[in-house]
Amino acid sequence: MYAVCVTFKIHPGQMQEFLPLMVSNARTSRDEEAGCQMFDVCVRGDEVFLYEVYDDRAAFDLHLTSSHFRTFDAKVAHMVASKQVAMFDEVIR
């Protein structure tokens, strides 16, 4: 399995618009992408933390090319103050 952790810092006043788009992206990923095993959205103040688990790197790469992800990414670009991404090649359960 392959894990991706993303931390967004959202511009002030943008969380109310950002969060529904983020949750929709996560749900669509889980429901429509066969390789997406988990996609959790965590919120603290103006930060949003994502924990995503995919079958492998190829499944994550497919996620990045999906129309729902590209649409989400374009809609939220102006709302994001910063974004940090960490990828992990192995998930041990």
Secondary structure, 3 states (H helix, E strand, C coil): CEEEEEEEEECCCCHHHHHHHHHHHHHHHHHHCCCEEEEEEEEECCEEEEEEEECCHHHHHHHHHCHHHHHHHHHHHHHEEEEEEEEECCCCC
